[in-house]
Amino acid sequence: MTRQEEIDEMLKNEIVMTPYQRMGVTTVKIERLPRNKIDYTLMHYAATPGGPYAGIIVNKAVNDEPEIGTPHAMFALKVYMSDAGAENPETEMVEEQREFRFWFHDPEDTDSHAANANEFFQEIIDPEEFPKDYIGFIKRVVVLVRKYLLIKRMELEINPMFSSGFGDESELSQNRTQQEQHVDTVTTKTATIEKSPSLKRSGSFKERRIPTKKGRILIWVAKKQRLLNVLEDAYPNTMAMGELCRLAGFSKSDMETASYMLNDLMEKGLVKEIENGRWMRLPKSMESNDSSAKTQHEVRVVKDLPQIKESDQPSIAVITLLYCEKLAVDAMMERKTTFVKYKTEGESQVYTIGMIGPHKVVTTKLARIGNLESAMISAGNTITRLLGTFNKIEHVLLVGVGGGVPNFENASQHPRLGDVIVSMSTDRDGPVYIHCGKLEKDKSFMTQTYAPRDSLIQDLILAMQQKSETDSYFGRPWERYREQAMKVLQSEQTRFDKPPASCDKLFRTVNGERVEVVHPGGEDDTDGMRPMTIIYGPVGSGRPIVKSEEERIEFAMVTGVAGYDADYHVVLDSIEGNRKDSFVLIRGISDYVDGTKKKFEWQAYGALSAAAYMKALILSFPVEEPLSQV
């Protein structure tokens, strides 16, 4: 059974919630069960099919549940609450502990246990998403269990502990400050209580989530993940210990802890200390033990690139920004070698040279540190160096994620997450990229457009589109390439599986409020089955329009853009400035904005979809002369 088939099988199960009491403590058990294992005599409520809670069953409360052994992962939060109806709501506090225990489908995959529990933990403590009442909190937990497919069973134990008088407000503030210094992930949230053994019903309360010792195990994992995320954004640049810790949110007193974490990550092959105190992210798949000539991937960290003879120069360049985009693109290549040209000061470069069919390809990644503007200026310099180093490049492909433009009324023109946008002009001589630099007072758009002078790639895209629609033998090769690459990437820390369809949420501003709406044509309940749709049209960008839903939709109507990305106009300026006349953008849709939305469940999958289409396109390129092998 393939990975996707396993996921499809899990999605057929129901999520069953059963409350019970054990030794006077309320516990909620949430299980993923096949329908033939469900005791329907206990059922109290079943969610409406197609709704936001589809596939969820709530059982009646039972007296007790048998012990099932040690959980594979756990964390706990302490919550301090004050009743607004009390005489001194800010000083009369109630402490409650909420403990989460996880059991996973594969008990041996301990790395996956930690990663999934960590992601779950981060979503639970997200201050923007934290529920405003007990019922909302339970609903949030159940929905998250449904989302994380590897969770087989989870138990949430809610244990009221004691009341605490903190004294006056200054003493309370001092106590909170000390806790923040100790943990540094604590936040304050105003919410509404639905039910509490110690407080009045429906009173408003302030809530602080303070991890216990068990919770700190998860914080430890979360902090390591932050170190990894910062190094991934910086890659291929190295980072000094101090700067790395600052960007990852470590205090000066945590430097020793950060050093220990980095050494632990190095033992797992995820990072490398290039020079004393300077660190770099190292993709796990780079150190493959596969001896096959096709799958072999050598990595060389060098101060100077080796000379590449003219006959071995690549003719195609692929540019990525996110770390997951680079992994996805490289997974499409064979017989590849990565050269990391590092500098202790200034910008490093990474070039992966390999084969896609008969074509020699070089891929690179832009560093993503600092604000977007400074990062894009740096990107322009990186592109100039790339095209100067490999002077035989004829075609440039920008491959990665972007945001789709929703059509709230027409299902046939509405994109879904995981679909792919290919930059095409709406007419023969029109632009493939439209950047809005300024929104004028009269609401008109000041734009800059980009169009390749060489029409070869546009012609190949049109030919491939026609062939996929008329030639059943040719079919949709990108689907096959995506599945093949997913297997190659299984050892990576990043997960490239398709998220559940329930994670593809669509929002719309109605009367000034953001509300969730149903996708036109209904919700997609066929996880893993819906084919990837290829959408053809220009790609847009520009902060003046991207930050506003109204302006994004208006700009799309005026210009015909099919989606947006994160301001790549500086990269295109460099491409055109270096007189490269053949280029295209391929964007896997990971949100409905510009691909940078913080809820990045779809970024890796969207990047993989874009890379799969890229491979199909490159394989359609004409071969003018034989190329030597790496």
C-alpha positions in Angstrom: 0.0 0.0 0.0 1.4 3.4 -1.0 1.6 6.4 1.3 -1.3 8.1 -0.4 -3.4 4.9 -0.2 -2.7 4.7 3.5 -3.9 8.3 3.9 -7.0 7.6 1.8 -7.8 4.7 4.1 -7.4 6.8 7.2 -9.7 9.4 5.8 -12.5 6.8 5.6 -12.5 6.5 9.4 -14.7 8.6 11.7 -13.5 10.8 14.6 -15.2 9.6 17.8 -15.2 11.6 21.0 -16.1 10.0 24.3 -16.0 11.9 27.6 -15.3 9.9 30.8 -14.3 10.3 34.4 -11.3 8.6 36.0 -10.6 9.1 39.7 -12.7 12.3 39.7 -10.9 13.9 36.7 -12.7 14.6 33.4 -11.0 13.2 30.4 -12.0 13.4 26.7 -11.0 10.5 24.5 -10.8 11.1 20.8 -10.2 8.2 18.5 -10.0 7.5 14.7 -12.1 4.5 14.1 -13.4 2.5 11.1 -17.2 2.5 10.9 -17.4 -1.2 11.8 -15.6 -0.6 15.1 -17.9 2.2 16.4 -20.4 1.4 19.2 -23.4 3.3 17.9 -25.4 2.6 21.1 -23.2 5.2 22.8 -23.7 7.8 20.1 -25.1 11.2 21.3 -24.5 13.3 18.3 -23.2 12.9 14.7 -22.1 15.9 12.7 -23.8 16.8 9.5 -22.1 15.5 6.4 -20.4 18.2 4.4 -20.3 20.6 7.3 -17.2 21.9 9.1 -17.4 19.0 11.6 -18.2 16.2 9.1 -17.0 12.8 10.1 -17.1 13.6 13.9 -19.2 11.6 16.3 -19.8 12.6 20.0 -20.6 9.8 22.4 -22.5 9.9 25.7 -20.3 10.2 28.7 -19.1 6.9 30.3 -17.9 6.1 33.8 -14.4 5.0 33.0 -12.1 3.7 30.2 -9.5 1.0 30.5 -5.8 2.0 30.4 -4.1 1.4 27.1 -0.5 1.8 27.9 2.1 4.5 27.7 1.3 7.3 25.2 3.8 8.0 22.4 3.9 11.7 23.1 2.3 14.1 25.6 2.3 17.7 26.7 0.4 19.8 29.3 -0.7 23.4 29.7 -1.6 25.2 32.8 -4.4 27.8 32.5 -4.9 30.6 35.0 -8.5 32.0 34.9 -10.2 34.8 36.7 -14.0 35.2 36.9 -15.2 38.6 35.7 -18.2 38.2 37.9 -16.1 37.9 41.0 -15.5 40.8 43.3 -11.8 41.0 42.3 -11.6 39.2 38.9 -8.0 40.1 38.3 -6.8 38.7 41.7 -9.0 35.7 42.3 -7.4 33.1 40.0 -8.2 29.5 39.3 -5.5 27.2 38.0 -6.4 24.3 35.6 -4.2 21.8 33.9 -5.0 20.4 30.4 -2.9 17.4 29.5 -2.7 16.0 26.0 -1.7 12.3 25.5 -1.1 10.9 22.0 -1.0 7.4 20.4 -0.1 7.1 16.8 -0.7 4.5 14.0 3.0 3.6 13.8 4.4 3.2 17.3 7.9 2.8 16.0 8.2 6.2 14.1 9.3 8.3 17.1 10.6 11.2 15.0 7.1 11.5 13.4 5.5 11.4 16.9 7.6 14.4 18.1 7.0 16.4 14.9 3.2 15.8 14.9 2.8 16.5 18.6 4.9 19.7 18.2 2.8 20.9 15.3 -0.4 20.1 17.2 1.0 22.0 20.2 1.8 25.1 18.1 -1.7 25.2 16.7 -3.3 24.8 20.1 -1.3 27.7 21.6 -1.7 30.0 18.6 -3.1 33.2 20.3 -5.1 34.1 17.1 -6.9 30.8 17.0 -7.2 30.0 20.7 -11.0 29.3 21.4 -13.0 31.7 23.5 -14.9 29.1 25.6 -14.6 25.5 26.8 -16.9 24.1 24.1 -14.9 25.9 21.5 -11.7 24.6 23.0 -13.0 21.0 22.8 -14.2 21.5 19.2 -10.8 22.9 18.3 -9.0 19.9 19.7 -11.4 17.4 17.9 -11.0 19.2 14.5 -7.2 19.2 14.9 -7.2 15.4 15.6 -9.2 15.0 12.4 -6.6 17.1 10.6 -3.5 15.1 11.9 -4.0 11.8 10.1 -1.2 10.0 11.9 -3.0 10.3 15.3 -4.8 7.1 16.2 -6.0 8.2 19.6 -5.7 11.3 21.8 -6.8 11.9 25.4 -7.4 15.4 26.8 -7.4 15.5 30.6 -8.9 18.6 32.2 -8.0 18.9 35.8 -9.0 21.9 37.9 -6.3 22.4 40.5 -6.7 25.3 43.0 -7.6 28.9 43.4 -4.8 31.4 43.8 -4.9 35.0 45.2 -2.1 36.9 43.5 -2.6 40.1 45.5 -2.7 43.4 43.7 -2.4 44.0 40.0 1.3 45.0 40.2 2.1 41.7 41.9 0.1 39.8 39.2 2.0 41.6 36.5 5.3 40.9 38.2 4.4 37.2 38.4 3.5 37.1 34.7 6.7 38.9 33.7 8.8 36.3 35.6 6.9 33.5 33.9 7.4 35.0 30.5 11.1 35.3 31.2 11.2 31.6 32.2 9.2 30.2 29.3 9.0 32.9 26.6 6.0 31.4 24.8 3.3 32.5 27.3 0.5 34.8 26.1 -2.6 36.5 27.6 -6.0 35.9 26.1 -9.5 37.3 27.0 -12.1 34.6 26.6 -15.6 33.5 27.7 -16.1 30.6 30.0 -18.9 28.1 29.3 -18.5 25.7 32.2 -16.1 25.4 35.0 -16.3 23.6 38.3 -15.0 26.6 40.2 -16.4 29.6 38.3 -19.8 31.0 37.5 -21.3 29.8 34.2 -20.8 32.2 31.3 -18.5 34.5 33.2 -15.7 36.2 31.3 -12.2 35.2 32.2 -8.6 35.9 31.3 -6.5 32.9 30.4 -2.8 32.2 30.5 -1.3 29.1 29.0 1.8 28.1 31.0 3.4 24.8 30.1 4.1 22.3 32.8 7.3 20.2 32.9 5.6 17.8 30.4 4.7 20.8 28.3 8.2 22.0 28.3 9.2 18.8 26.5 7.1 20.0 23.6 8.5 23.6 24.0 12.0 22.0 23.7 10.9 20.4 20.4 9.2 23.6 19.3 12.4 25.7 19.9 14.5 23.2 18.0 12.0 23.5 15.1 12.4 27.3 15.2 16.1 27.0 14.9 15.6 24.7 11.9 13.1 27.1 10.3 15.4 30.1 10.6 18.3 28.1 9.0 16.0 27.0 6.2 15.0 30.6 5.4 18.7 31.6 5.5 19.9 28.7 3.4 22.3 28.7 1.7 23.7 31.4 3.9 25.4 30.3 7.2 24.3 32.0 10.4 26.4 33.0 13.4 25.2 31.5 16.7 24.1 34.9 18.2 22.0 36.0 15.1 20.5 32.5 14.8 19.3 32.5 18.4 18.0 36.1 18.1 15.9 35.3 15.1 14.7 32.0 16.7 13.5 33.9 19.8 16.1 32.6 22.3 17.2 34.9 25.1 20.9 35.3 25.9 20.5 33.0 28.9 19.3 30.3 26.5 22.5 30.2 24.4 23.8 27.1 26.0 20.5 25.3 25.4 20.5 26.4 21.8 24.0 25.0 21.4 22.9 21.7 22.8 19.9 21.7 20.4 22.0 22.4 17.4 24.4 19.6 18.2 21.4 17.3 18.5 20.2 18.4 15.1 23.7 17.9 13.7 23.7 14.3 14.9 20.5 13.7 13.0 22.1 15.1 9.8 19.8 18.1 9.6 22.3 20.9 10.2 26.1 21.3 9.9 28.6 23.6 11.6 30.5 25.0 8.6 33.0 27.0 10.7 33.3 27.6 14.3 30.0 29.1 15.5 28.4 29.3 12.0 25.6 26.9 11.1 23.8 25.8 7.9 20.7 23.7 7.2 21.6 20.4 5.6 18.8 18.5 3.7 18.6 14.9 5.0 18.2 13.4 1.6 21.5 14.9 0.5 23.3 12.1 2.4 21.5 9.2 0.6 22.9 5.7 1.0 21.3 4.7 -2.3 24.1 3.6 -4.6 22.0 3.9 -7.8 23.6 6.3 -10.3 20.3 8.0 -11.0 19.4 8.7 -7.3 22.9 9.5 -6.1 23.2 13.0 -4.7 26.5 14.4 -3.7 26.9 17.6 -1.7 30.1 19.6 -1.6 30.6 22.6 0.6 33.2 24.7 -1.1 34.7 28.2 -1.1 35.1 28.2 -4.9 33.1 26.4 -7.5 35.0 23.9 -9.6 35.4 24.6 -13.3 32.6 23.1 -15.4 33.6 22.4 -19.0 31.4 24.0 -21.6 29.8 20.8 -22.8 28.6 20.2 -19.2 27.1 23.6 -18.7 23.3 23.6 -17.9 21.0 25.3 -20.3 18.0 25.5 -17.9 18.0 27.3 -14.6 15.3 26.9 -11.9 14.9 29.5 -9.1 13.2 28.9 -5.8 12.8 30.9 -2.6 11.4 28.5 0.1 13.4 25.6 1.4 10.6 23.2 0.6 10.5 24.5 -3.0 14.2 23.7 -3.4 13.7 20.2 -2.0 10.7 19.6 -4.3 12.5 20.8 -7.4 15.7 18.8 -6.7 13.6 15.6 -6.2 12.7 15.8 -9.9 16.3 15.5 -10.9 18.6 12.6 -11.4 22.4 12.3 -11.1 22.7 15.5 -9.2 25.5 17.3 -7.3 25.0 20.2 -5.0 27.7 22.8 -4.5 27.3 25.1 -1.6 29.6 28.1 -2.0 29.6 29.7 1.4 31.0 32.9 2.7 31.4 33.8 6.4 30.4 37.4 5.4 28.1 38.3 2.6 25.8 36.0 0.6 26.5 32.3 -0.1 25.2 30.5 -3.1 23.8 27.0 -3.6 23.7 25.3 -7.0 22.4 21.8 -7.7 23.3 20.5 -11.1 21.5 17.4 -12.4 19.5 15.9 -15.2 15.8 15.9 -16.1 15.6 13.6 -19.0 18.3 14.6 -21.5 18.5 18.2 -20.2 21.1 19.6 -17.9 19.5 21.7 -15.2 20.8 23.9 -12.4 18.7 24.9 -9.5 19.3 27.6 -6.8 17.6 29.0 -3.7 17.3 32.6 -2.7 18.1 33.4 0.9 15.0 34.6 2.9 16.3 36.6 5.8 15.3 40.1 6.8 12.3 42.0 5.4 10.9 41.1 2.0 12.3 44.2 0.3 15.9 43.6 1.4 15.5 39.9 0.6 14.4 40.6 -2.9 17.2 43.1 -3.5 19.6 40.3 -2.4 17.8 38.0 -4.7 18.5 40.2 -7.7 22.2 39.9 -7.0 22.0 36.2 -6.6 20.3 35.8 -10.0 23.0 37.9 -11.7 25.7 35.7 -10.1 23.8 32.5 -11.2 23.5 33.7 -14.9 27.1 34.9 -14.9 28.5 31.6 -13.5 26.5 29.4 -15.9 26.7 31.4 -19.1 25.0 28.8 -21.3 21.6 29.1 -19.6 18.9 29.8 -22.2 15.7 29.2 -20.1 14.8 30.4 -16.6 11.9 28.8 -14.6 10.7 30.3 -11.3 9.1 27.5 -9.4 7.4 27.5 -6.1 4.2 28.5 -4.3 1.7 31.3 -4.8 -1.8 32.3 -4.0 -4.9 31.6 -6.0 -7.6 34.1 -7.0 -10.9 32.7 -5.7 -14.1 32.9 -7.8 -16.8 32.8 -5.3 -19.6 32.3 -7.8 -18.2 30.1 -10.6 -16.9 26.6 -9.6 -15.4 26.0 -13.0 -13.1 29.1 -12.6 -12.4 28.6 -8.9 -8.9 27.2 -8.0 -8.2 24.9 -5.1 -5.2 24.5 -2.9 -2.7 22.2 -4.5 -3.6 23.3 -8.1 -0.9 24.9 -10.2 -0.8 28.3 -12.0 1.4 28.5 -15.1 2.2 32.1 -16.2 0.7 32.6 -19.6 -0.3 35.8 -21.4 -4.0 36.3 -22.2 -2.9 37.2 -25.8 0.1 36.4 -27.9 2.1 39.5 -27.0 0.8 40.1 -23.5 2.6 39.9 -20.2 3.1 36.8 -18.1 3.8 38.8 -14.9 2.2 42.0 -13.7 3.5 43.9 -10.7 1.6 46.7 -9.0 4.0 49.2 -7.5 1.4 51.7 -6.4 -2.3 52.2 -5.9 -3.3 55.7 -7.2 -5.7 57.9 -5.4 -8.3 57.3 -8.1 -7.9 53.6 -7.4 -6.1 52.9 -10.6 -3.1 50.7 -10.6 0.5 51.7 -11.5 2.0 48.5 -13.0 5.1 47.1 -14.5 4.8 44.1 -16.8 7.1 41.4 -17.9 6.9 39.2 -21.0 9.5 36.8 -22.5 10.8 37.8 -25.9 11.3 34.2 -26.8 8.0 32.4 -27.2 9.4 28.8 -27.0 8.2 28.0 -23.5 4.7 29.6 -24.1 4.4 27.4 -27.3 5.4 24.3 -25.4 2.9 25.0 -22.6 0.1 25.4 -25.2 1.2 22.2 -27.0 1.3 20.2 -23.7 -2.1 21.6 -22.7 -3.6 20.4 -25.9 -1.9 17.0 -25.7 -3.1 16.4 -22.2 -6.7 17.1 -23.2 -6.7 15.0 -26.4 -4.1 12.3 -26.0 -5.2 9.7 -23.4 -1.8 8.0 -23.6 0.0 11.2 -22.6 -2.5 12.0 -19.9 -1.4 14.0 -17.0 2.3 13.1 -16.5 2.8 15.6 -13.7 0.5 13.6 -11.4 2.9 10.6 -11.8 6.0 12.8 -11.3 4.5 14.2 -8.1 3.9 10.7 -6.7 7.4 9.5 -7.6 9.0 12.5 -5.9 6.9 12.1 -2.8 8.6 8.7 -2.3 12.0 10.3 -2.7 11.2 13.0 -0.1 9.8 10.6 2.6 13.0 10.9 4.6 12.8 14.7 4.8 11.8 16.6 7.9 9.3 18.5 5.8 6.0 16.6 5.0 5.0 16.7 1.4 1.7 14.7 1.7 -1.5 16.3 0.6 -3.3 17.8 3.6 -6.9 16.8 4.1 -9.5 18.7 2.0 -10.9 20.1 5.3 -7.8 22.2 5.6 -8.7 24.0 2.3 -10.7 26.8 3.9 -12.1 29.7 2.0 -12.8 33.1 3.6 -14.6 36.2 2.4 -15.1 39.6 3.8 -18.8 40.2 4.4 -20.0 43.5 5.9 -16.5 44.2 7.1 -16.1 40.8 8.8 -14.0 37.8 7.7 -16.3 34.7 7.5 -15.7 31.2 6.2 -17.7 30.3 3.1 -18.3 27.1 1.2 -16.3 26.6 -2.0 -18.4 27.1 -5.1 -19.5 23.7 -6.3 -19.4 22.4 -2.7 -16.7 21.1 -0.4 -14.2 18.6 -1.7 -14.6 15.4 0.3 -12.4 13.3 -2.0 -9.0 13.6 -0.3 -6.2 12.2 -2.5 -8.6 11.7 -5.4 -9.2 15.2 -6.9 -6.8 15.7 -9.9 -4.5 18.6 -9.9 -5.9 21.4 -12.1 -3.5 23.5 -14.2 -4.6 27.1 -14.5 -3.1 29.3 -17.2 -2.8 33.1 -16.9 -0.5 35.9 -15.8 0.9 36.0 -12.2 0.5 39.2 -10.2 2.2 40.8 -7.3 2.5 44.0 -5.3 2.0 44.9 -1.6 -0.5 47.7 -2.3 -2.9 45.1 -3.6 -2.0 41.8 -2.0 -2.7 43.1 1.5 -6.4 43.8 0.6 -8.9 41.2 -0.5 -10.9 43.8 -2.3 -7.9 45.1 -4.3 -6.7 41.6 -5.1 -10.0 40.7 -6.7 -10.3 44.0 -8.5 -6.8 43.8 -9.8 -7.5 40.3 -11.1 -10.6 41.4 -12.9 -8.8 44.3 -14.5 -5.6 42.5 -15.5 -6.7 38.9 -15.8 -4.0 37.5 -13.4 -4.7 34.0 -12.2 -2.8 34.3 -8.9 -0.2 36.2 -6.9 3.2 35.5 -5.5 5.7 37.3 -3.2 7.0 40.2 -5.3 9.4 38.4 -7.7 9.6 41.5 -9.9 13.1 42.2 -8.7 14.1 38.7 -9.8 12.5 39.3 -13.2 14.3 42.6 -13.5 17.6 40.7 -13.1 16.6 38.1 -15.6 15.7 40.6 -18.2 18.7 42.7 -17.3 20.9 39.7 -18.1 19.2 39.3 -21.5 17.5 36.0 -20.8 14.5 36.1 -23.1 12.9 32.8 -22.2 11.3 32.4 -18.8 8.1 31.2 -17.0 6.6 31.2 -13.5 5.0 28.0 -12.1 3.1 28.4 -8.8 1.6 25.7 -6.7 -1.4 27.3 -4.9 -0.9 27.2 -1.1 -3.3 29.9 0.0 -5.7 32.4 -1.5 -3.4 35.4 -1.0 0.2 35.2 -2.3 1.7 31.9 -1.0 3.2 33.4 2.1 0.3 33.0 4.5 1.6 31.8 7.9 -0.8 28.8 7.9 1.6 26.9 5.7 0.1 23.4 5.7 -0.2 23.5 1.9 3.2 25.1 1.0 5.2 21.8 0.7 2.5 20.1 -1.3 1.9 23.1 -3.5 5.7 23.3 -4.1 5.7 19.6 -5.1 2.8 20.1 -7.5 4.6 23.0 -9.2 7.8 21.0 -9.4 6.0 18.1 -11.0 4.6 20.3 -13.7 8.0 21.8 -14.2 9.5 18.4 -14.9 6.8 17.6 -17.5 7.5 21.0 -19.2 11.3 20.5 -19.2 10.9 17.0 -20.7 9.0 18.7 -23.6 11.9 20.9 -24.4 13.7 20.1 -27.7 17.1 18.5 -27.6 19.5 20.1 -29.9 22.6 18.1 -29.2 23.6 15.2 -26.9 24.7 16.3 -23.4 27.3 14.5 -21.4 26.3 12.9 -18.1 27.4 14.3 -14.7 
